[in-house]
Amino acid sequence: MQVPPPAPRRRLVYWWLRLRGASHTQALWRAHAAPSSPYAPHAAEADGDAPVTLALAVACVAAYALQAQLGGGFLAPFPRGEEGVRLLFGLGAVLRAHPESAWHFAQEPWRLVTYAFLHGGLMHLIFNGVALLQIGGLIERTFGGARLLAVWVVTGAAAIALPGLLRGYTDTTVGASGAIFGLIGVAMVYGHRVGTAAGRAVRNKMVEWTVVCTLYGLMLGNVAHSAHFGGLAAGALLGALVRPPRSPAAEMRGALLGGAAALALAWSLYEAYGAALRAL
């Protein structure tokens, strides 16, 4: 990607951020941000921390550890065959449902949240974890942690629900990639809306992420591309609507959205715990 040449001061900021461990995209975003720009980092996360992103990544690792303990080990976290399906379903996965049978998440909507914390293997977890830390941190520093959490929950649920509504059935799905594609969609469309050099650079980088992840999934096989593009579509819609908070009222709205998302997440995990006790 052709990076817009930053001003000398911003070039120093860019390399300082890289030395502190920021990725190219994160450093570029923040180095080009200015107080008058819609890409200015959110004040609460301007010091470089992204606590909500980190908490989501830790939750994915903890869920994987639970899978490994109950299943086939750290490298193969669930056994093959019927036993593996039973384990995934008991922990909160979304399983394939055909038109003639009621969607299990119509009766158990919490699965639209919990499936995102489960993963099919170590490489699946690592790939999604790296993407989450890179892109989630980008979103959190721009829009704030509360809005990031709301985007995660909404786009993760939409990644399953939208393809299901269009096709009449869902694929068996685990993994955070549906929600991560939602984050990509937000950054891509919002960067295009801003229209600055930094905005276009981030938009182009998100297009690269989409292409690379899709090609990688095609090479691997057994990837729920419908969930990826369902999350991407939901994220793109949110990217056309949201903007960083610029006033106390906007901060309050973000806090309410994040609070609602946190309640939905807590309720989903509670329901998944009860279901796991009954199934396992």
VOBA-1610 file (N, C-alpha, C; in pm, whole numbers, padded with zeros to 5 digits, always signed):
BEGIN
Met+00084-00120+00000Met+00000+00000+00000Met+00087+00124+00000Gln+00052+00224-00081Gln+00126+00350-00085Gln+00087+00435+00035Val+00181+00458+00124Val+00153+00533+00246Val+00167+00682+00219Pro+00070+00765+00254Pro+00083+00908+00233Pro+00201+00962+00313Pro+00285+01045+00253Pro+00401+01097+00327Pro+00356+01188+00440Pro+00386+01153+00566Pro+00346+01239+00677Pro+00437+01360+00690Ala+00387+01462+00759Ala+00468+01578+00790Ala+00582+01535+00883Pro+00691+01615+00890Pro+00806+01572+00971Pro+00769+01538+01115Arg+00685+01622+01181Arg+00649+01592+01319Arg+00571+01462+01329Arg+00480+01442+01234Arg+00400+01321+01237Arg+00484+01198+01202Arg+00588+01218+01120Arg+00678+01107+01090Arg+00750+01062+01216Leu+00791+01157+01298Leu+00854+01122+01425Leu+00757+01049+01516Val+00630+01095+01520Val+00528+01027+01600Val+00508+00885+01551Tyr+00503+00870+01418Tyr+00483+00736+01360Tyr+00593+00640+01407Trp+00718+00680+01393Trp+00827+00590+01429Trp+00838+00569+01580Trp+00801+00670+01658Trp+00798+00653+01803Trp+00694+00547+01841Leu+00578+00551+01777Leu+00475+00452+01805Leu+00519+00313+01760Arg+00588+00305+01646Arg+00637+00175+01602Arg+00738+00118+01701Leu+00827+00203+01755Leu+00924+00157+01854Leu+00857+00109+01981Arg+00740+00167+02012Arg+00665+00124+02130Arg+00584-00003+02107Gly+00588-00056+01984Gly+00522-00182+01957Gly+00395-00172+01876Ala+00355-00052+01832Ala+00235-00039+01751Ala+00258-00097+01612Ser+00150-00150+01553Ser+00160-00199+01416Ser+00169-00081+01319His+00199-00112+01192His+00204-00007+01090His+00072+00068+01081Thr-00040-00007+01078Thr-00171+00057+01063Thr-00205+00143+01182Gln-00181+00092+01303Gln-00210+00169+01423Gln-00127+00297+01429Ala+00004+00285+01400Ala+00091+00402+01406Ala+00052+00505+01300Leu+00019+00457+01180Leu-00020+00548+01073Leu-00147+00623+01109Trp-00245+00550+01162Trp-00373+00610+01201Trp-00350+00722+01302Arg-00272+00690+01408Arg-00255+00787+01517Arg-00161+00901+01479Ala-00060+00872+01396Ala+00033+00978+01356Ala-00035+01083+01270His-00132+01042+01190His-00202+01136+01104His-00320+01202+01174Ala-00353+01155+01295Ala-00467+01213+01366Ala-00431+01351+01420Ala-00528+01439+01418Ala-00514+01574+01473Ala-00643+01609+01546Pro-00640+01704+01641Pro-00762+01735+01715Pro-00881+01769+01628Ser-00859+01826+01510Ser-00971+01863+01424Ser-01014+01750+01332Ser-00944+01638+01337Ser-00973+01527+01246Ser-01065+01426+01312Pro-01161+01370+01237Pro-01244+01264+01294Pro-01166+01140+01331Tyr-01039+01131+01291Tyr-00959+01016+01326Tyr-00876+01039+01451Ala-00895+01150+01521Ala-00820+01171+01644Ala-00850+01059+01742Pro-00749+01004+01812Pro-00773+00895+01903Pro-00868+00934+02014His-00947+00839+02059His-01037+00862+02170His-00956+00895+02294Ala-01000+00996+02368Ala-00920+01048+02479Ala-00890+00943+02584Ala-00985+00855+02611Ala-00967+00757+02718Ala-00861+00652+02682Glu-00837+00633+02551Glu-00740+00532+02509Glu-00621+00594+02436Ala-00602+00726+02450Ala-00498+00794+02371Ala-00358+00756+02414Asp-00343+00694+02532Asp-00209+00658+02578Asp-00159+00529+02516Gly-00238+00470+02426Gly-00193+00349+02358Gly-00254+00221+02410Asp-00326+00226+02523Asp-00388+00106+02577Asp-00521+00080+02507Ala-00560-00046+02500Ala-00690-00086+02445Ala-00745-00196+02534Pro-00793-00161+02653Pro-00828-00264+02752Pro-00943-00354+02710Val-01043-00302+02640Val-01156-00386+02599Val-01111-00487+02495Thr-01030-00443+02400Thr-00974-00534+02300Thr-00894-00645+02367Leu-00809-00607+02462Leu-00729-00707+02532Leu-00818-00804+02610Ala-00924-00753+02673Ala-01014-00839+02749Ala-01084-00940+02659Leu-01124-00898+02538Leu-01186-00990+02444Leu-01088-01098+02400Ala-00963-01058+02375Ala-00862-01156+02336Ala-00835-01256+02448Val-00828-01207+02572Val-00807-01297+02686Val-00925-01392+02701Ala-01047-01344+02679Ala-01165-01430+02688Ala-01159-01542+02584Cys-01111-01511+02464Cys-01096-01614+02361Cys-00994-01719+02403Val-00883-01674+02463Val-00781-01769+02509Val-00836-01855+02622Ala-00910-01794+02715Ala-00967-01870+02827Ala-01067-01974+02776Ala-01149-01937+02680Ala-01245-02033+02624Ala-01172-02147+02554Tyr-01062-02115+02486Tyr-00985-02220+02419Tyr-00923-02315+02522Ala-00875-02259+02633Ala-00819-02343+02738Ala-00925-02438+02794Leu-01048-02388+02808Leu-01157-02474+02854Leu-01187-02583+02752Gln-01189-02546+02624Gln-01207-02646+02519Gln-01099-02755+02528Ala-00974-02711+02545Ala-00863-02806+02550Ala-00874-02900+02669Gln-00919-02846+02782Gln-00932-02927+02903Gln-01042-03031+02888Leu-01153-02992+02826Leu-01266-03083+02813Leu-01255-03172+02690Gly-01175-03129+02592Gly-01169-03201+02465Gly-01043-03281+02446Gly-00980-03261+02329Gly-00871-03349+02291Gly-00732-03295+02316Gly-00719-03184+02388Gly-00586-03130+02415Gly-00569-02993+02354Phe-00450-02934+02375Phe-00428-02795+02337Phe-00423-02776+02187Leu-00363-02871+02115Leu-00351-02856+01971Leu-00481-02895+01899Ala-00554-02989+01954Ala-00682-03032+01896Ala-00787-03020+02007Pro-00851-02902+02020Pro-00932-02874+02139Pro-01066-02944+02144Phe-01103-03018+02041Phe-01224-03099+02051Phe-01208-03223+01966Pro-01258-03336+02012Pro-01243-03460+01937Pro-01327-03459+01810Arg-01291-03544+01715Arg-01366-03554+01591Arg-01494-03635+01611Gly-01586-03615+01519Gly-01707-03696+01521Gly-01813-03640+01614Glu-01904-03726+01652Glu-02021-03686+01731Glu-01982-03627+01865Glu-01876-03681+01925Glu-01833-03630+02056Glu-01786-03485+02045Gly-01713-03454+01939Gly-01669-03316+01919Gly-01784-03222+01894Val-01884-03265+01816Val-02003-03183+01793Val-02076-03157+01923Arg-02089-03260+02006Arg-02158-03244+02134Arg-02083-03146+02224Leu-01949-03152+02223Leu-01870-03061+02305Leu-01886-02917+02257Leu-01875-02894+02126Leu-01891-02759+02072Leu-02029-02702+02103Phe-02131-02784+02083Phe-02267-02737+02109Phe-02286-02707+02256Gly-02230-02793+02341Gly-02245-02771+02485Gly-02177-02644+02533Leu-02069-02604+02465Leu-01997-02483+02505Leu-02053-02356+02442Gly-02147-02369+02348Gly-02211-02248+02294Gly-02192-02223+02148Ala-02151-02323+02069Ala-02132-02304+01926Ala-02266-02296+01853Val-02262-02244+01732Val-02376-02248+01641Val-02355-02365+01547Leu-02452-02455+01542Leu-02442-02571+01454Leu-02535-02553+01335Arg-02505-02625+01227Arg-02583-02615+01104Arg-02729-02651+01131Ala-02820-02566+01088Ala-02964-02590+01105Ala-03033-02573+00971His-03114-02668+00933His-03179-02668+00803His-03317-02603+00813Pro-03377-02565+00699Pro-03507-02497+00703Pro-03616-02578+00772Glu-03609-02712+00761Glu-03717-02791+00821Glu-03705-02802+00972Ser-03596-02760+01028Ser-03580-02763+01173Ser-03561-02622+01226Ala-03618-02596+01342Ala-03608-02461+01400Ala-03463-02431+01434Trp-03420-02309+01406Trp-03285-02268+01444Trp-03271-02281+01595His-03164-02345+01640His-03148-02355+01784His-03127-02219+01848Phe-03074-02120+01775Phe-03056-01990+01839Phe-03184-01906+01835Ala-03292-01958+01774Ala-03421-01892+01793Ala-03469-01913+01935Gln-03438-02031+01991Gln-03470-02057+02132Gln-03353-02023+02223Glu-03233-02018+02169Glu-03112-01991+02248Glu-03032-01880+02181Pro-03084-01757+02182Pro-03015-01648+02111Pro-02879-01615+02166Trp-02849-01657+02286Trp-02717-01629+02342Trp-02604-01695+02261Arg-02638-01796+02181Arg-02536-01858+02097Arg-02481-01762+01992Leu-02557-01659+01957Leu-02511-01560+01862Leu-02393-01480+01917Val-02370-01489+02047Val-02258-01420+02111Val-02148-01518+02148Thr-02186-01632+02205Thr-02086-01721+02264Thr-02001-01794+02159Tyr-02057-01818+02041Tyr-01981-01893+01940Tyr-01849-01823+01905Ala-01847-01689+01916Ala-01729-01612+01874Ala-01608-01637+01963Phe-01628-01690+02083Phe-01516-01712+02175Phe-01456-01852+02161Leu-01520-01938+02084Leu-01471-02074+02064Leu-01391-02081+01933His-01292-02170+01928His-01209-02180+01807His-01181-02326+01774Gly-01156-02350+01646Gly-01141-02486+01598Gly-01002-02544+01610Gly-00904-02464+01648Gly-00768-02512+01662Gly-00675-02399+01702Leu-00550-02434+01730Leu-00456-02335+01779Leu-00428-02227+01674Met-00408-02265+01549Met-00381-02166+01445Met-00501-02075+01423His-00620-02131+01433His-00743-02051+01424His-00743-01943+01532Leu-00710-01982+01654Leu-00707-01888+01766Leu-00599-01782+01745Ile-00479-01822+01704Ile-00368-01728+01687Ile-00400-01627+01577Phe-00449-01674+01464Phe-00481-01585+01353Phe-00586-01482+01394Asn-00694-01529+01458Asn-00798-01437+01501Asn-00749-01345+01612Gly-00664-01397+01701Gly-00613-01314+01809Gly-00528-01199+01758Val-00440-01228+01662Val-00357-01122+01604Val-00444-01017+01534Ala-00541-01063+01457Ala-00630-00969+01387Ala-00710-00884+01485Leu-00758-00946+01592Leu-00835-00872+01692Leu-00750-00765+01759Leu-00629-00799+01800Leu-00543-00701+01867Leu-00506-00586+01774Gln-00487-00616+01646Gln-00450-00512+01550Gln-00569-00420+01521Ile-00679-00480+01479Ile-00793-00400+01430Ile-00879-00352+01546Gly-00896-00436+01648Gly-00974-00394+01763Gly-00913-00274+01834Gly-00778-00277+01848Gly-00711-00163+01909Gly-00731-00036+01829Leu-00729-00050+01698Leu-00752+00063+01609Leu-00890+00125+01632Ile-00991+00041+01638Ile-01128+00087+01660Ile-01144+00146+01800Glu-01089+00079+01900Glu-01107+00125+02037Glu-01043+00261+02060Arg-00926+00285+02002Arg-00859+00413+02023Arg-00928+00526+01949Thr-01011+00493+01853Thr-01082+00596+01778Thr-01221+00622+01833Phe-01294+00516+01863Phe-01434+00530+01903Phe-01457+00507+02052Gly-01357+00452+02121Gly-01375+00422+02262Gly-01410+00276+02286Gly-01379+00229+02405Gly-01401+00089+02438Gly-01547+00049+02440Ala-01636+00138+02483Ala-01778+00104+02490Ala-01834+00077+02351Arg-01802+00163+02256Arg-01849+00143+02120Arg-01786+00020+02055Leu-01659-00006+02087Leu-01595-00127+02035Leu-01672-00251+02081Leu-01706-00257+02209Leu-01778-00374+02260Leu-01914-00388+02193Ala-01982-00276+02172Ala-02112-00281+02104Ala-02097-00332+01961Val-01994-00285+01890Val-01970-00331+01753Val-01940-00481+01752Trp-01859-00526+01847Trp-01824-00668+01856Trp-01949-00754+01870Val-02036-00718+01965Val-02155-00800+01991Val-02251-00795+01872Val-02276-00676+01818Val-02374-00662+01710Val-02326-00730+01582Thr-02203-00704+01542Thr-02155-00762+01416Thr-02130-00912+01430Gly-02090-00957+01549Gly-02074-01101+01569Gly-02207-01174+01555Ala-02314-01117+01612Ala-02446-01177+01597Ala-02494-01170+01453Ala-02472-01056+01389Ala-02516-01040+01250Ala-02442-01135+01156Ala-02318-01170+01189Ala-02242-01261+01105Ala-02310-01396+01090Ile-02386-01437+01191Ile-02461-01562+01185Ile-02603-01538+01134Ala-02667-01433+01185Ala-02809-01412+01156Ala-02834-01371+01011Leu-02751-01283+00955Leu-02776-01235+00818Leu-02769-01347+00715Pro-02663-01429+00712Pro-02663-01541+00617Pro-02778-01638+00642Gly-02812-01659+00768Gly-02923-01750+00799Gly-03055-01700+00744Leu-03079-01569+00754Leu-03202-01512+00701Leu-03207-01521+00549Leu-03092-01503+00484Leu-03088-01505+00338Leu-03099-01647+00281Arg-03036-01743+00349Arg-03028-01878+00293Arg-03125-01976+00357Gly-03178-01942+00475Gly-03269-02032+00543Gly-03201-02133+00632Tyr-03068-02131+00640Tyr-02997-02221+00729Tyr-02863-02158+00765Thr-02799-02210+00866Thr-02669-02159+00909Thr-02565-02270+00897Asp-02442-02229+00876Asp-02330-02323+00882Asp-02288-02343+01026Thr-02228-02459+01053Thr-02166-02479+01183Thr-02051-02379+01197Thr-02053-02300+01302Thr-01962-02186+01310Thr-01907-02170+01451Val-01776-02154+01459Val-01708-02108+01580Val-01602-02008+01536Gly-01560-01924+01628Gly-01450-01832+01599Gly-01490-01687+01598Ala-01392-01601+01623Ala-01414-01457+01634Ala-01412-01386+01501Ser-01390-01457+01391Ser-01365-01388+01265Ser-01487-01314+01212Gly-01609-01359+01243Gly-01727-01283+01201Gly-01728-01145+01262Ala-01702-01138+01393Ala-01696-01008+01461Ala-01575-00927+01415Ile-01464-00993+01388Ile-01345-00921+01340Ile-01371-00861+01203Phe-01438-00933+01116Phe-01476-00875+00987Phe-01571-00758+01008Gly-01651-00762+01113Gly-01734-00646+01145Gly-01650-00524+01179Leu-01544-00544+01257Leu-01452-00435+01287Leu-01385-00383+01160Ile-01348-00475+01071Ile-01288-00434+00943Ile-01386-00347+00865Gly-01513-00388+00863Gly-01614-00311+00790Gly-01631-00171+00845Val-01629-00157+00979Val-01640-00025+01041Val-01523+00063+00998Ala-01400+00011+01011Ala-01282+00091+00978Ala-01278+00125+00830Met-01315+00031+00746Met-01311+00053+00602Met-01405+00166+00560Val-01530+00159+00602Val-01630+00258+00559Val-01606+00392+00627Tyr-01570+00390+00756Tyr-01546+00517+00823Tyr-01423+00588+00764Gly-01319+00511+00731Gly-01203+00571+00667Gly-01239+00634+00534His-01325+00569+00458His-01370+00626+00331His-01452+00752+00354Arg-01535+00752+00458Arg-01617+00870+00489Arg-01530+00991+00523Val-01424+00967+00600Val-01339+01077+00642Val-01272+01142+00521Gly-01220+01060+00431Gly-01166+01112+00306Gly-01029+01175+00314Thr-00967+01177+00432Thr-00832+01231+00444Thr-00731+01126+00397Ala-00604+01168+00390Ala-00500+01072+00351Ala-00495+00955+00449Ala-00507+00986+00579Ala-00505+00880+00680Ala-00627+00791+00665Gly-00744+00853+00641Gly-00865+00774+00623Gly-00856+00680+00504Arg-00806+00731+00393Arg-00793+00645+00275Arg-00691+00535+00298Ala-00584+00566+00371Ala-00482+00465+00400Ala-00541+00352+00483Val-00621+00387+00583Val-00683+00284+00667Val-00786+00205+00585Arg-00866+00275+00504Arg-00962+00206+00417Arg-00891+00103+00330Asn-00782+00144+00267Asn-00710+00053+00178Asn-00650-00065+00254Lys-00601-00038+00374Lys-00545-00147+00454Lys-00654-00246+00493Met-00774-00199+00522Met-00884-00289+00556Met-00928-00371+00435Val-00922-00312+00317Val-00950-00389+00195Val-00846-00500+00180Glu-00720-00468+00208Glu-00614-00570+00202Glu-00642-00683+00301Trp-00680-00647+00423Trp-00712-00748+00524Trp-00823-00840+00472Thr-00927-00780+00413Thr-01040-00859+00364Thr-00997-00957+00256Val-00918-00908+00161Val-00873-00993+00051Val-00782-01105+00102Val-00686-01070+00187Val-00591-01169+00237Val-00662-01275+00320Cys-00751-01232+00409Cys-00823-01329+00495Cys-00912-01420+00412Thr-00975-01365+00309Thr-01062-01447+00224Thr-00981-01548+00145Leu-00870-01506+00086Leu-00786-01598+00011Leu-00727-01706+00102Tyr-00687-01666+00221Tyr-00632-01762+00317Tyr-00739-01865+00354Gly-00862-01818+00374Gly-00970-01911+00405Gly-01001-02005+00292Leu-00993-01957+00168Leu-01018-02043+00052Leu-00911-02151+00041Met-00788-02115+00074Met-00681-02214+00068Met-00697-02320+00178Leu-00740-02277+00297Leu-00755-02371+00407Leu-00875-02463+00388Gly-00986-02405+00340Gly-01110-02480+00330Gly-01180-02489+00465Asn-01304-02534+00464Asn-01383-02550+00586Asn-01392-02421+00666Val-01411-02309+00593Val-01421-02177+00654Val-01560-02120+00626Ala-01622-02062+00727Ala-01758-02006+00713Ala-01749-01867+00651His-01731-01861+00519His-01720-01732+00452His-01850-01651+00465Ser-01962-01720+00475Ser-02089-01647+00490Ser-02089-01565+00618Ala-02031-01619+00724Ala-02022-01543+00849Ala-01927-01426+00835His-01817-01444+00764His-01723-01335+00741His-01793-01218+00671Phe-01864-01247+00564Phe-01925-01139+00487Phe-02051-01086+00553Gly-02117-01168+00634Gly-02227-01115+00714Gly-02177-01013+00816Gly-02067-01046+00883Gly-02008-00950+00977Gly-01956-00827+00907Leu-01894-00844+00789Leu-01841-00731+00714Leu-01954-00636+00673Ala-02067-00691+00628Ala-02181-00608+00587Ala-02236-00529+00705Ala-02250-00596+00820Ala-02300-00526+00938Ala-02202-00418+00983Gly-02073-00447+00978Gly-01973-00348+01015Gly-01972-00229+00921Ala-01989-00256+00791Ala-01993-00147+00694Ala-02111-00054+00722Leu-02225-00111+00757Leu-02342-00029+00792Leu-02313+00057+00915Leu-02253-00003+01016Leu-02221+00074+01137Leu-02116+00180+01106Gly-02020+00149+01018Gly-01919+00246+00981Gly-01977+00368+00913Ala-02091+00352+00847Ala-02158+00465+00784Ala-02236+00549+00883Leu-02255+00497+01006Leu-02339+00565+01103Leu-02262+00624+01221Val-02158+00555+01266Val-02093+00595+01390Val-01988+00702+01365Arg-01954+00773+01469Arg-01844+00868+01469Arg-01788+00875+01610Pro-01661+00916+01625Pro-01604+00926+01759Pro-01682+01024+01844Pro-01694+00998+01974Pro-01767+01089+02062Pro-01696+01223+02075Arg-01772+01332+02060Arg-01715+01467+02065Arg-01779+01553+02174Ser-01868+01497+02253Ser-01938+01576+02353Ser-01975+01484+02469Pro-02008+01541+02586Pro-02053+01457+02698Pro-02176+01374+02664Ala-02267+01431+02584Ala-02386+01355+02544Ala-02348+01235+02459Ala-02252+01254+02368Ala-02206+01143+02285Ala-02135+01037+02369Glu-02057+01083+02468Glu-01993+00989+02558Glu-02097+00907+02634Met-02205+00972+02676Met-02310+00902+02749Met-02379+00799+02660Arg-02405+00836+02534Arg-02468+00740+02443Arg-02376+00619+02422Gly-02246+00646+02408Gly-02152+00536+02392Gly-02149+00446+02514Ala-02155+00508+02634Ala-02156+00429+02757Ala-02280+00342+02766Leu-02394+00396+02723Leu-02518+00318+02726Leu-02510+00200+02628Leu-02456+00227+02508Leu-02440+00119+02411Leu-02346+00011+02463Gly-02234+00055+02522Gly-02140-00042+02576Gly-02199-00118+02693Gly-02277-00049+02777Gly-02342-00117+02889Gly-02440-00223+02842Ala-02519-00190+02739Ala-02613-00288+02684Ala-02539-00408+02626Ala-02428-00381+02556Ala-02350-00491+02500Ala-02289-00577+02610Ala-02241-00512+02719Ala-02184-00588+02830Ala-02290-00675+02897Leu-02412-00623+02912Leu-02520-00703+02970Leu-02554-00821+02880Ala-02560-00797+02748Ala-02588-00907+02655Ala-02478-01014+02662Leu-02354-00969+02674Leu-02242-01063+02683Leu-02248-01143+02813Ala-02274-01074+02924Ala-02281-01143+03053Ala-02395-01244+03056Trp-02512-01204+03004Trp-02626-01296+03000Trp-02596-01416+02912Ser-02531-01394+02799Ser-02498-01503+02708Ser-02402-01603+02774Leu-02301-01551+02841Leu-02207-01640+02908Leu-02273-01717+03022Tyr-02366-01653+03093Tyr-02440-01721+03200Tyr-02524-01835+03143Glu-02595-01807+03034Glu-02678-01910+02970Glu-02590-02022+02915Ala-02476-01988+02858Ala-02386-02090+02806Ala-02334-02179+02918Tyr-02307-02120+03033Tyr-02261-02198+03148Tyr-02367-02299+03190Gly-02493-02254+03197Gly-02602-02345+03234Gly-02619-02456+03132Ala-02611-02420+03003Ala-02625-02521+02897Ala-02511-02622+02903Ala-02390-02574+02932Ala-02276-02664+02940Ala-02292-02762+03054Leu-02343-02717+03168Leu-02366-02808+03280Leu-02467-02916+03245Arg-02569-02878+03168Arg-02671-02976+03131Arg-02619-03073+03025Ala-02537-03023+02931Ala-02494-03106+02819Ala-02372-03190+02848Leu-02284-03137+02932Leu-02156-03203+02954Leu-02149-03272+03090
//
